[in-house]
Amino acid sequence: MTTYSLKQAGRAAACACLVSSLATVAGPASAALGDIVAVRTPVNAASGTNATQTLLGGAVQVTQSVDASGTRLREYSATASGKVFAYTWQGPSAPNLDTLLGRYADDYQCGTIALHVSGRDGLHAARVDTPAVIVESGGLMRSYVGRAWLPGALPAGMTEGDVR
């Protein structure tokens, strides 16, 4: 049986509250990690709506959007399968990570709690690295950045450094 001190339990509770508060911020994502993307009609980026580009000779589609708070989201999907394998974000508010991560949200939340309980979480940045999903997030007030990806779903020729 594993026992935790009152301090560790408090840290875990604080982390759980932080994670749940992040879930209240809305984001315009069309699909969660691992889901198949709905068909999109590319539109002009100057109008403030979705803009789409391709990478790796058309093997990867990147759709950029800006949410109501001004946060820029980039959704990476494999053209062949249509599956979303990564997200990046930058802006004045954090995106709804529960929505972006979908079925991987529980892995991420458990990872953040484990980091917090062990005292290895950073004040302004964190990296949760599980076999299924990797999430890097950080920033200061009104300046949040991050990325999340499925390491096993990266298309051939793409590395985690290409997710930016």
C-alpha atoms as an extended CHARMM CRD file, in Angstrom:
* protein
*
       164  EXT
         1         1  MET       CA              0.0000000000        0.0000000000        0.0000000000  PROA      1               0.0000000000
         2         2  THR       CA              1.3750000000        3.3880000000       -0.9520000000  PROA      2               0.0000000000
         3         3  THR       CA              0.9360000000        6.2130000000        1.5310000000  PROA      3               0.0000000000
         4         4  TYR       CA              1.1970000000        9.9030000000        0.8320000000  PROA      4               0.0000000000
         5         5  SER       CA              1.8260000000       12.7230000000        3.2110000000  PROA      5               0.0000000000
         6         6  LEU       CA             -0.7200000000       15.4880000000        3.6910000000  PROA      6               0.0000000000
         7         7  LYS       CA              1.5870000000       17.7690000000        1.6860000000  PROA      7               0.0000000000
         8         8  GLN       CA              1.6450000000       15.3080000000       -1.2330000000  PROA      8               0.0000000000
         9         9  ALA       CA             -2.1250000000       14.9080000000       -1.1080000000  PROA      9               0.0000000000
        10        10  GLY       CA             -2.5240000000       18.6940000000       -1.1320000000  PROA      10              0.0000000000
        11        11  ARG       CA             -0.2420000000       18.9600000000       -4.1400000000  PROA      11              0.0000000000
        12        12  ALA       CA             -2.2280000000       16.2900000000       -5.9760000000  PROA      12              0.0000000000
        13        13  ALA       CA             -5.5110000000       18.0420000000       -5.1780000000  PROA      13              0.0000000000
        14        14  ALA       CA             -4.1190000000       21.4030000000       -6.3360000000  PROA      14              0.0000000000
        15        15  CYS       CA             -2.9070000000       19.8290000000       -9.5620000000  PROA      15              0.0000000000
        16        16  ALA       CA             -6.2700000000       18.1820000000      -10.1650000000  PROA      16              0.0000000000
        17        17  CYS       CA             -7.9610000000       21.5490000000       -9.6730000000  PROA      17              0.0000000000
        18        18  LEU       CA             -5.5600000000       23.1980000000      -12.1000000000  PROA      18              0.0000000000
        19        19  VAL       CA             -6.1410000000       20.5230000000      -14.7200000000  PROA      19              0.0000000000
        20        20  SER       CA             -9.9150000000       20.7520000000      -14.3470000000  PROA      20              0.0000000000
        21        21  SER       CA             -9.7990000000       24.5540000000      -14.6140000000  PROA      21              0.0000000000
        22        22  LEU       CA             -7.9150000000       24.2630000000      -17.8910000000  PROA      22              0.0000000000
        23        23  ALA       CA            -10.8170000000       22.2290000000      -19.2180000000  PROA      23              0.0000000000
        24        24  THR       CA            -13.1320000000       25.2370000000      -18.9490000000  PROA      24              0.0000000000
        25        25  VAL       CA            -11.2810000000       27.2500000000      -21.6020000000  PROA      25              0.0000000000
        26        26  ALA       CA            -12.8270000000       26.6520000000      -25.0170000000  PROA      26              0.0000000000
        27        27  GLY       CA            -10.8980000000       25.8330000000      -28.1630000000  PROA      27              0.0000000000
        28        28  PRO       CA            -11.8740000000       25.5200000000      -31.8330000000  PROA      28              0.0000000000
        29        29  ALA       CA            -10.3600000000       22.1060000000      -32.4060000000  PROA      29              0.0000000000
        30        30  SER       CA            -12.2680000000       19.9790000000      -34.8680000000  PROA      30              0.0000000000
        31        31  ALA       CA            -10.9950000000       16.6140000000      -33.6250000000  PROA      31              0.0000000000
        32        32  ALA       CA             -9.0880000000       15.2240000000      -30.6640000000  PROA      32              0.0000000000
        33        33  LEU       CA             -5.7280000000       13.4720000000      -30.8770000000  PROA      33              0.0000000000
        34        34  GLY       CA             -6.1480000000       10.1130000000      -32.5840000000  PROA      34              0.0000000000
        35        35  ASP       CA             -9.5150000000       11.0240000000      -34.1030000000  PROA      35              0.0000000000
        36        36  ILE       CA            -10.2220000000       11.2950000000      -37.8120000000  PROA      36              0.0000000000
        37        37  VAL       CA            -10.5550000000       14.8730000000      -39.0370000000  PROA      37              0.0000000000
        38        38  ALA       CA            -13.7890000000       16.0190000000      -40.5990000000  PROA      38              0.0000000000
        39        39  VAL       CA            -13.5050000000       17.2210000000      -44.2090000000  PROA      39              0.0000000000
        40        40  ARG       CA            -12.6160000000       20.9200000000      -44.3320000000  PROA      40              0.0000000000
        41        41  THR       CA            -12.8370000000       23.6020000000      -46.9370000000  PROA      41              0.0000000000
        42        42  PRO       CA             -9.6420000000       25.6760000000      -46.7990000000  PROA      42              0.0000000000
        43        43  VAL       CA            -10.3300000000       29.3750000000      -46.3150000000  PROA      43              0.0000000000
        44        44  ASN       CA             -8.2940000000       32.5640000000      -46.3350000000  PROA      44              0.0000000000
        45        45  ALA       CA             -6.0620000000       33.0840000000      -43.2790000000  PROA      45              0.0000000000
        46        46  ALA       CA             -6.4470000000       36.8640000000      -43.6250000000  PROA      46              0.0000000000
        47        47  SER       CA            -10.1330000000       36.5250000000      -42.7170000000  PROA      47              0.0000000000
        48        48  GLY       CA             -9.1830000000       35.0980000000      -39.3130000000  PROA      48              0.0000000000
        49        49  THR       CA            -10.5630000000       31.6420000000      -39.9990000000  PROA      49              0.0000000000
        50        50  ASN       CA             -8.9160000000       28.2840000000      -40.7020000000  PROA      50              0.0000000000
        51        51  ALA       CA             -5.8880000000       28.1390000000      -42.9880000000  PROA      51              0.0000000000
        52        52  THR       CA             -4.5150000000       24.8310000000      -44.2460000000  PROA      52              0.0000000000
        53        53  GLN       CA             -1.0850000000       23.8600000000      -45.5710000000  PROA      53              0.0000000000
        54        54  THR       CA              0.6370000000       20.5750000000      -46.3670000000  PROA      54              0.0000000000
        55        55  LEU       CA              4.0430000000       19.2330000000      -45.3260000000  PROA      55              0.0000000000
        56        56  LEU       CA              6.2240000000       16.2790000000      -46.3250000000  PROA      56              0.0000000000
        57        57  GLY       CA              5.0620000000       16.2830000000      -49.9190000000  PROA      57              0.0000000000
        58        58  GLY       CA              1.3970000000       16.2680000000      -48.9500000000  PROA      58              0.0000000000
        59        59  ALA       CA              1.6470000000       13.5100000000      -46.3220000000  PROA      59              0.0000000000
        60        60  VAL       CA              0.7480000000       15.9030000000      -43.4910000000  PROA      60              0.0000000000
        61        61  GLN       CA             -1.9780000000       18.5140000000      -43.3700000000  PROA      61              0.0000000000
        62        62  VAL       CA             -1.6300000000       21.3960000000      -40.9010000000  PROA      62              0.0000000000
        63        63  THR       CA             -4.7200000000       23.4630000000      -40.1590000000  PROA      63              0.0000000000
        64        64  GLN       CA             -4.2610000000       26.6840000000      -38.2490000000  PROA      64              0.0000000000
        65        65  SER       CA             -7.0830000000       28.4590000000      -36.4490000000  PROA      65              0.0000000000
        66        66  VAL       CA             -7.4750000000       31.2080000000      -33.8810000000  PROA      66              0.0000000000
        67        67  ASP       CA             -9.9690000000       30.8650000000      -31.0620000000  PROA      67              0.0000000000
        68        68  ALA       CA            -12.1090000000       33.6090000000      -29.5200000000  PROA      68              0.0000000000
        69        69  SER       CA             -9.3860000000       34.5220000000      -26.9930000000  PROA      69              0.0000000000
        70        70  GLY       CA             -6.7440000000       34.9310000000      -29.7090000000  PROA      70              0.0000000000
        71        71  THR       CA             -4.8800000000       31.6580000000      -29.1220000000  PROA      71              0.0000000000
        72        72  ARG       CA             -3.4700000000       30.1540000000      -32.3260000000  PROA      72              0.0000000000
        73        73  LEU       CA             -3.9690000000       26.3850000000      -32.6560000000  PROA      73              0.0000000000
        74        74  ARG       CA             -2.2580000000       24.2030000000      -35.2460000000  PROA      74              0.0000000000
        75        75  GLU       CA             -3.7500000000       20.7700000000      -35.8740000000  PROA      75              0.0000000000
        76        76  TYR       CA             -1.5160000000       18.1670000000      -37.5750000000  PROA      76              0.0000000000
        77        77  SER       CA             -3.1950000000       15.2720000000      -39.3570000000  PROA      77              0.0000000000
        78        78  ALA       CA             -1.9020000000       12.4680000000      -41.5710000000  PROA      78              0.0000000000
        79        79  THR       CA             -3.3490000000       12.9360000000      -45.0540000000  PROA      79              0.0000000000
        80        80  ALA       CA             -3.5130000000        9.1910000000      -45.7920000000  PROA      80              0.0000000000
        81        81  SER       CA             -5.4500000000        8.2030000000      -42.6540000000  PROA      81              0.0000000000
        82        82  GLY       CA             -7.0560000000       11.5200000000      -41.7340000000  PROA      82              0.0000000000
        83        83  LYS       CA             -6.0130000000       11.0060000000      -38.0930000000  PROA      83              0.0000000000
        84        84  VAL       CA             -4.9260000000       13.9210000000      -35.9220000000  PROA      84              0.0000000000
        85        85  PHE       CA             -1.5050000000       13.1650000000      -34.4450000000  PROA      85              0.0000000000
        86        86  ALA       CA             -0.4630000000       16.5230000000      -32.9500000000  PROA      86              0.0000000000
        87        87  TYR       CA             -1.5310000000       19.9720000000      -31.7750000000  PROA      87              0.0000000000
        88        88  THR       CA              0.4490000000       23.1070000000      -30.9930000000  PROA      88              0.0000000000
        89        89  TRP       CA             -0.8040000000       26.3160000000      -29.4100000000  PROA      89              0.0000000000
        90        90  GLN       CA              0.3910000000       29.8270000000      -28.6580000000  PROA      90              0.0000000000
        91        91  GLY       CA             -1.5760000000       32.7180000000      -27.2590000000  PROA      91              0.0000000000
        92        92  PRO       CA             -3.0940000000       34.5770000000      -24.3440000000  PROA      92              0.0000000000
        93        93  SER       CA             -4.9700000000       31.5890000000      -22.9250000000  PROA      93              0.0000000000
        94        94  ALA       CA             -4.4090000000       27.8620000000      -22.7040000000  PROA      94              0.0000000000
        95        95  PRO       CA             -6.6290000000       25.6760000000      -24.9060000000  PROA      95              0.0000000000
        96        96  ASN       CA             -9.0550000000       23.1180000000      -23.5400000000  PROA      96              0.0000000000
        97        97  LEU       CA             -6.6300000000       20.2120000000      -23.1740000000  PROA      97              0.0000000000
        98        98  ASP       CA             -9.3900000000       17.7240000000      -22.3890000000  PROA      98              0.0000000000
        99        99  THR       CA            -10.9120000000       18.4930000000      -25.7900000000  PROA      99              0.0000000000
       100       100  LEU       CA             -7.5820000000       18.4390000000      -27.6530000000  PROA      100             0.0000000000
       101       101  LEU       CA             -6.3240000000       15.2610000000      -26.0230000000  PROA      101             0.0000000000
       102       102  GLY       CA             -9.6260000000       13.3700000000      -26.1610000000  PROA      102             0.0000000000
       103       103  ARG       CA             -9.0920000000        9.7800000000      -25.0360000000  PROA      103             0.0000000000
       104       104  TYR       CA             -5.5060000000       10.6630000000      -23.9720000000  PROA      104             0.0000000000
       105       105  ALA       CA             -6.6440000000       13.3110000000      -21.4520000000  PROA      105             0.0000000000
       106       106  ASP       CA             -6.6450000000       10.8190000000      -18.5490000000  PROA      106             0.0000000000
       107       107  ASP       CA             -3.0440000000        9.7840000000      -19.3370000000  PROA      107             0.0000000000
       108       108  TYR       CA             -2.0490000000       13.4570000000      -19.3230000000  PROA      108             0.0000000000
       109       109  GLN       CA             -3.8650000000       14.2280000000      -16.0580000000  PROA      109             0.0000000000
       110       110  CYS       CA             -2.2960000000       11.2360000000      -14.3140000000  PROA      110             0.0000000000
       111       111  GLY       CA              1.0980000000       12.3410000000      -15.6060000000  PROA      111             0.0000000000
       112       112  THR       CA              0.6720000000       15.9020000000      -14.3130000000  PROA      112             0.0000000000
       113       113  ILE       CA             -0.4120000000       14.6500000000      -10.8990000000  PROA      113             0.0000000000
       114       114  ALA       CA              2.5760000000       12.2860000000      -10.7480000000  PROA      114             0.0000000000
       115       115  LEU       CA              4.9350000000       15.1440000000      -11.6640000000  PROA      115             0.0000000000
       116       116  HSD       CA              3.3870000000       17.3770000000       -9.0420000000  PROA      116             0.0000000000
       117       117  VAL       CA              3.4350000000       14.7920000000       -6.2600000000  PROA      117             0.0000000000
       118       118  SER       CA              7.0700000000       13.9990000000       -7.0100000000  PROA      118             0.0000000000
       119       119  GLY       CA              7.9520000000       17.7080000000       -6.9910000000  PROA      119             0.0000000000
       120       120  ARG       CA              9.3030000000       17.5720000000      -10.5490000000  PROA      120             0.0000000000
       121       121  ASP       CA              6.7610000000       19.9170000000      -12.0920000000  PROA      121             0.0000000000
       122       122  GLY       CA              7.9920000000       23.3310000000      -13.0990000000  PROA      122             0.0000000000
       123       123  LEU       CA              6.4520000000       26.6150000000      -12.0930000000  PROA      123             0.0000000000
       124       124  HSD       CA              5.9740000000       27.8040000000      -15.6780000000  PROA      124             0.0000000000
       125       125  ALA       CA              6.5250000000       24.6970000000      -17.8020000000  PROA      125             0.0000000000
       126       126  ALA       CA              5.9100000000       20.9720000000      -17.7210000000  PROA      126             0.0000000000
       127       127  ARG       CA              6.4640000000       17.9440000000      -19.9200000000  PROA      127             0.0000000000
       128       128  VAL       CA              4.2890000000       14.8820000000      -19.4750000000  PROA      128             0.0000000000
       129       129  ASP       CA              5.8500000000       11.9770000000      -21.3410000000  PROA      129             0.0000000000
       130       130  THR       CA              3.8220000000        8.7750000000      -21.4930000000  PROA      130             0.0000000000
       131       131  PRO       CA              4.1200000000        5.9340000000      -24.0120000000  PROA      131             0.0000000000
       132       132  ALA       CA              0.8710000000        7.0490000000      -25.6770000000  PROA      132             0.0000000000
       133       133  VAL       CA              1.0560000000       10.8630000000      -25.5920000000  PROA      133             0.0000000000
       134       134  ILE       CA              3.5940000000       13.6080000000      -24.9290000000  PROA      134             0.0000000000
       135       135  VAL       CA              2.4330000000       17.0570000000      -23.8090000000  PROA      135             0.0000000000
       136       136  GLU       CA              4.6660000000       20.0760000000      -23.2960000000  PROA      136             0.0000000000
       137       137  SER       CA              3.0370000000       23.2050000000      -21.9240000000  PROA      137             0.0000000000
       138       138  GLY       CA              4.1720000000       26.3820000000      -20.3350000000  PROA      138             0.0000000000
       139       139  GLY       CA              4.2080000000       30.1120000000      -20.3390000000  PROA      139             0.0000000000
       140       140  LEU       CA              3.3350000000       33.0820000000      -18.2560000000  PROA      140             0.0000000000
       141       141  MET       CA              0.0600000000       34.9080000000      -17.8140000000  PROA      141             0.0000000000
       142       142  ARG       CA             -1.3790000000       35.8860000000      -21.2300000000  PROA      142             0.0000000000
       143       143  SER       CA              1.4210000000       34.0620000000      -23.0490000000  PROA      143             0.0000000000
       144       144  TYR       CA              0.8440000000       30.2970000000      -23.2120000000  PROA      144             0.0000000000
       145       145  VAL       CA              2.6240000000       27.8670000000      -25.5040000000  PROA      145             0.0000000000
       146       146  GLY       CA              2.5620000000       24.1440000000      -25.8750000000  PROA      146             0.0000000000
       147       147  ARG       CA              2.3330000000       21.0900000000      -28.0230000000  PROA      147             0.0000000000
       148       148  ALA       CA              0.9150000000       17.6090000000      -27.7330000000  PROA      148             0.0000000000
       149       149  TRP       CA              1.5710000000       14.6450000000      -30.0050000000  PROA      149             0.0000000000
       150       150  LEU       CA              1.2130000000       10.9160000000      -30.3090000000  PROA      150             0.0000000000
       151       151  PRO       CA              4.7610000000        9.5560000000      -30.7390000000  PROA      151             0.0000000000
       152       152  GLY       CA              3.5430000000        6.3070000000      -32.2990000000  PROA      152             0.0000000000
       153       153  ALA       CA              1.3970000000        8.1260000000      -34.8640000000  PROA      153             0.0000000000
       154       154  LEU       CA              4.0020000000       10.4670000000      -36.3860000000  PROA      154             0.0000000000
       155       155  PRO       CA              4.0770000000        9.8930000000      -40.1630000000  PROA      155             0.0000000000
       156       156  ALA       CA              7.2570000000        8.4760000000      -41.7150000000  PROA      156             0.0000000000
       157       157  GLY       CA              9.8460000000       11.2140000000      -42.1260000000  PROA      157             0.0000000000
       158       158  MET       CA              8.4060000000       13.4250000000      -39.3840000000  PROA      158             0.0000000000
       159       159  THR       CA             10.0670000000       13.9300000000      -36.0090000000  PROA      159             0.0000000000
       160       160  GLU       CA              8.8450000000       15.5560000000      -32.8250000000  PROA      160             0.0000000000
       161       161  GLY       CA             10.9710000000       18.5840000000      -33.7600000000  PROA      161             0.0000000000
       162       162  ASP       CA              8.7270000000       19.1070000000      -36.7970000000  PROA      162             0.0000000000
       163       163  VAL       CA              5.7190000000       19.6120000000      -34.5170000000  PROA      163             0.0000000000
       164       164  ARG       CA              5.9900000000       23.3220000000      -33.7610000000  PROA      164             0.0000000000
